[in-house]
Amino acid sequence: MFPTDSKIACSDPHPPNLGGSVLLINDIAGYGKVGMAAMLPILSYMGIPAFCLPTAVVSNTLDYGEFAQMDTTDYMRQTFPIWQHLGFHFDAICTGLMFSREQASLVEAYCREQAAQGCTVFVDPVMGDGGHLYNGIDQRQVELMRRMVSVAHLTMPNYTEACYLAGVPFQRDGISCDEACRLLDSLKLIGCRSAIITSCIIEGKNQVCGYDADTGDYFFHEYEEIPGLFHGTGDIFSAVLIGSLLGQGKSLPDATRRAMDVVSQMIDRNRDVKDYKCGIFIERCLDLL
């Protein structure tokens, strides 16, 4: 499922061009280290060429309450035929926030076409956290995200997003291991091969759970919660996860653990940041990779 080159062996932890290229289809914020602004430096530092197709240009992260937004659906509509004519191909695609039904349809069709040529599709269904949808996100976008998950080799929602995708109630006090496995199964029924659910309370412990289609196994990783809501941590998690899978050939459980550890370390290093809504200053944390 995750393309790697078994012939690659290098003592340099960040050799160039290890895992081919990744296309990021996500929004870009003018103010805020989220979305593409969080993922690009991480993937680049891990030696993976990353290319961008913005779904929207947003003035700032949405939780400031006010924001300007420019939908780029028309730009995307023009871009895909040009890329197809030029013969551009990507080894992986990672999708994020979608802003219209047409946009989701365009991206879904492009992902299916690229997947048929061997591209791995990662879907981060960015919608909400803490039991609620993000400011500016509504039920219409939940349906759009279900369509994207249907084409994914791997999807990585947080617990809130997984509940919205599966249409099940959010349980603030947590769930059992069996309930976590059933929730993962619900995501698989939408159409994805493998799935990871972050930010869960399972059996009274903070855990990330997952299902690996390559082995047919479920896995669970515990973590210590750090107080404070840092924006962009999901994007950091996705970037490190993808870099670990494509660039370093790690298994899905090991790549998940690595991404969890890096997010924790970056949060710890940024405890002194006063404006959590802006996100984590990735550039001063690249040595943690």
Beta strands, then each sheet from edge to edge (+ up, - down):
strand 1: 22-31
strand 2: 50-60
strand 3: 69-71
strand 4: 92-95
strand 5: 120-123
strand 6: 128-129
strand 7: 132-133
strand 8: 154-155
strand 9: 194-202
strand 10: 205-212
strand 11: 217-222
sheet 1: 3+ 2- 1- 4- 5- 8- 9- 10+ 11-
sheet 2: 6+ 7-
end
